Amino acid sequence: MLNAQLPFAFLAASGTGEEEGIAEVVMHHIANSPVHLPAWLEPYLGDLFHTLHITKAVMMMLIASTLLIVVMGVFLRRPKLGYSAPRGMANALEAMVVFVRDEVAISNMGKKWGRRFTPFLLTLFFFILTCNMLGLVPGGFTATSNLNVTGTLALMSFFTFLVTGIYALGPVGYVKHMVPQGTPLVIAPVVVILEVISTLVRPAALMIRLGANMTAGHIVILIILGFIFLFQSVLVSAISVPLAVAITLLELIVALIQAYVFTLLTALYVGLLVADEH
């Protein structure tokens, strides 16, 4: 009989036979806890990991960075003589690169600034996409579900469009840009204050949107699978497992969309400041 105080009870991962609630299970999968090395690696890397405070999010970002360097280095290198066009994986990656350059960067910033920012936007897009995808690998962790990670990415985006705006318009021009032409002088200070608040809200929105979307799907999957333990029925598992698989497939689309949205908004924020030049 299930514990009445823990309707969503699961056996503890440690195998002690103790039950832990749905909250503990969810937090185990989304909390940015330290990395637990295998016993045979602990004597060699344990001190290093503890000294550097390497958490699951840090580990997954290191894996994502390494994976991107290897994949991009292999598939986007200069083609050998005799190959006139990229094929296979190289063709797929090039299509994504061209899409980000033309439809995200140049479309929102103009040709001049779009080409300048294409490398930065591509780095954002592929890094976020890789982190999102790695979170769907069994035993993995979604680094972009942690607000420390998404907050850092959002601050990078914030300082990018802030510095670019000041550089393109000048300090005085940047302040003037906050007040639309024809605004009465009496309400100009209020408009400036609202514009400053709007600017400061942008990185917070980027941080929360990405983190919340990448966390929500994992929680839904865990809860759906939790019904198997709640009802302890094979019939329930016949429904929960296919539904969890379907949501996992949906998460693949969400992972791509969230990487695109974050990159698009960054390009849009920069484009709003340099719009006068294109």
C-alpha positions in Angstrom: 0.0 0.0 0.0 1.4 3.4 -0.9 2.4 5.9 1.7 -0.6 8.3 2.2 1.7 11.2 2.8 3.7 10.6 -0.4 1.2 9.8 -3.1 3.9 10.1 -5.7 6.4 7.8 -4.1 9.5 6.4 -5.8 12.2 4.1 -4.7 15.3 6.0 -3.8 18.1 5.8 -6.4 20.5 4.7 -3.8 18.7 1.4 -3.6 18.2 1.6 0.2 14.5 0.8 -0.2 13.5 4.2 1.3 10.8 6.2 -0.5 11.3 9.7 -1.8 8.6 12.1 -3.0 8.1 13.5 -6.4 9.8 16.7 -5.3 13.0 15.0 -4.4 13.0 13.0 -7.7 12.4 16.1 -9.8 15.1 18.1 -7.9 17.5 15.2 -8.4 17.1 15.6 -12.2 17.1 19.4 -12.5 19.3 20.6 -9.5 22.8 21.8 -10.3 24.5 19.4 -7.9 28.2 18.5 -7.9 29.4 15.8 -10.2 29.8 12.4 -8.6 32.8 10.7 -10.2 33.0 6.9 -10.6 35.1 5.3 -7.8 38.0 4.5 -10.2 38.3 8.1 -11.3 37.9 9.7 -7.9 41.6 9.3 -6.9 42.8 11.0 -10.1 40.2 13.8 -10.7 38.4 14.1 -7.4 40.5 16.9 -6.0 40.4 18.8 -9.2 36.6 18.6 -9.4 36.2 19.6 -5.8 38.6 22.5 -6.1 37.0 23.9 -9.2 33.5 23.2 -7.9 32.5 21.5 -11.2 28.8 20.9 -11.1 26.6 19.0 -13.6 25.9 22.2 -15.5 29.6 23.0 -15.8 30.3 19.5 -16.9 27.6 19.5 -19.6 28.8 22.9 -20.9 32.3 21.6 -21.2 31.0 18.5 -23.0 28.9 20.8 -25.3 31.9 23.1 -26.1 34.2 20.1 -26.8 31.5 18.5 -29.0 31.0 21.7 -31.0 34.7 22.2 -31.5 35.1 18.7 -32.8 32.0 18.6 -34.9 32.5 22.0 -36.5 36.2 21.3 -37.1 35.4 18.0 -38.8 32.4 18.9 -40.9 32.9 22.6 -41.7 36.6 22.5 -42.7 37.5 23.5 -46.1 36.4 20.9 -48.7 39.0 18.8 -50.3 39.7 19.3 -54.0 37.2 17.5 -56.1 34.2 18.2 -53.9 32.3 21.2 -55.3 29.6 21.3 -52.6 29.2 20.1 -49.0 27.3 16.8 -48.5 25.6 15.0 -45.6 26.2 16.5 -42.1 28.3 19.3 -43.6 25.4 20.3 -45.8 22.9 20.3 -42.9 25.2 22.5 -40.7 25.9 24.9 -43.6 22.1 25.3 -44.1 21.7 26.2 -40.5 24.6 28.6 -40.6 23.2 30.3 -43.7 19.7 30.5 -42.1 21.1 32.3 -39.0 23.2 34.6 -41.1 20.5 35.6 -43.6 17.2 35.2 -41.6 18.3 36.2 -38.1 21.4 38.4 -38.4 21.1 40.3 -41.7 17.3 40.4 -41.6 17.2 42.2 -38.2 20.5 44.1 -38.2 21.1 44.9 -41.9 23.9 43.7 -44.0 26.7 45.7 -42.3 26.0 44.8 -38.7 24.5 41.4 -39.6 27.7 40.1 -41.0 29.7 41.5 -38.1 27.5 39.7 -35.6 27.0 36.4 -37.4 29.9 34.6 -35.7 28.5 35.7 -32.2 25.0 34.7 -33.0 26.1 31.3 -34.5 28.0 30.6 -31.3 25.0 31.4 -29.2 22.7 29.4 -31.3 24.8 26.2 -31.6 25.9 26.3 -27.9 22.4 26.7 -26.6 21.1 24.1 -29.0 23.8 21.6 -28.0 23.2 22.1 -24.3 19.5 21.7 -24.8 19.9 18.4 -26.8 22.4 17.0 -24.3 19.8 17.3 -21.6 17.6 14.8 -23.5 20.4 12.1 -23.4 19.7 9.5 -20.7 21.8 10.3 -17.7 22.5 13.8 -19.0 21.7 17.2 -17.5 20.2 20.2 -19.2 22.7 23.0 -18.4 20.2 25.6 -19.9 17.7 24.6 -17.2 19.9 26.3 -14.6 19.3 30.0 -14.1 23.0 30.6 -13.5 23.7 29.5 -17.0 20.8 31.2 -18.7 21.5 34.3 -16.6 25.1 34.5 -17.9 24.0 34.0 -21.5 21.4 36.7 -21.0 24.0 39.1 -19.6 26.2 38.4 -22.6 23.3 39.3 -24.8 22.5 42.4 -22.7 26.1 43.8 -22.8 26.3 43.1 -26.5 23.3 45.2 -27.5 24.1 47.9 -24.9 27.8 48.4 -26.0 26.8 48.1 -29.6 24.1 50.8 -29.2 26.5 53.2 -27.5 29.2 52.5 -30.1 26.9 53.0 -33.1 24.9 56.0 -31.8 27.4 57.5 -29.3 26.5 58.1 -25.7 24.4 61.2 -26.4 22.7 59.6 -29.4 21.9 56.5 -27.3 20.1 58.6 -24.7 18.3 60.4 -27.5 17.3 57.1 -29.0 15.3 56.4 -25.8 13.0 59.3 -26.5 10.9 59.0 -29.7 10.9 62.0 -32.0 8.1 64.5 -31.2 7.8 63.5 -27.5 6.7 66.5 -25.4 9.6 67.7 -23.2 7.4 67.4 -20.1 7.1 63.6 -20.3 10.5 63.0 -21.8 12.0 62.0 -18.3 9.2 59.5 -17.8 9.8 58.0 -21.2 13.5 57.6 -20.4 12.8 55.9 -17.1 10.4 53.5 -18.8 12.9 52.8 -21.6 15.6 52.1 -19.0 13.3 49.6 -17.2 12.4 48.0 -20.5 16.1 47.6 -21.3 16.9 46.0 -17.9 13.9 43.6 -18.2 15.2 42.2 -21.5 18.0 40.0 -20.0 15.7 38.9 -17.2 13.1 37.8 -19.8 15.8 35.9 -21.8 17.0 34.2 -18.7 13.6 33.1 -17.4 12.2 32.1 -20.8 15.0 29.7 -21.7 15.4 28.2 -18.2 11.7 27.7 -17.6 11.0 26.1 -21.0 13.9 23.7 -20.7 12.9 22.7 -17.2 9.1 22.4 -17.7 9.4 19.5 -20.2 11.6 17.4 -17.9 9.2 17.9 -15.0 6.2 16.9 -17.1 8.0 13.7 -18.2 8.9 12.8 -14.7 5.4 13.3 -13.4 3.9 11.2 -16.3 6.3 8.4 -15.5 5.4 8.9 -11.8 1.9 7.7 -12.4 3.3 4.2 -13.0 4.6 4.1 -9.4 1.4 5.8 -8.1 -1.0 3.3 -9.5 1.4 0.3 -9.7 -0.4 -0.9 -12.8 0.9 -2.3 -16.1 -2.1 -0.7 -17.9 -0.9 2.7 -16.6 2.6 2.1 -17.9 1.2 1.2 -21.3 -0.2 4.8 -21.4 2.5 6.7 -19.5 5.6 5.4 -21.4 4.3 6.2 -24.9 3.1 9.6 -23.7 6.5 10.3 -22.1 8.2 9.3 -25.4 6.0 11.6 -27.3 6.8 14.5 -25.0 10.5 13.7 -25.3 10.1 14.0 -29.1 8.3 17.3 -28.6 11.2 18.4 -26.4 13.5 18.0 -29.4 11.5 20.7 -31.2 11.4 22.9 -28.1 15.2 22.6 -27.8 15.6 23.9 -31.3 12.9 26.6 -31.0 14.4 28.0 -27.7 17.9 28.2 -29.2 16.4 30.0 -32.2 14.3 32.4 -30.1 17.2 33.4 -27.8 19.4 34.1 -30.8 16.6 35.9 -32.7 15.8 38.2 -29.7 19.5 39.1 -29.3 19.7 40.0 -33.0 16.4 42.0 -32.7 17.6 44.0 -29.7 20.8 44.9 -31.5 18.9 45.7 -34.6 16.6 48.1 -32.8 19.6 50.2 -31.9 21.4 50.2 -35.3 18.2 50.3 -37.4 19.0 53.9 -38.5 22.1 52.7 -40.3 20.2 50.2 -42.5 
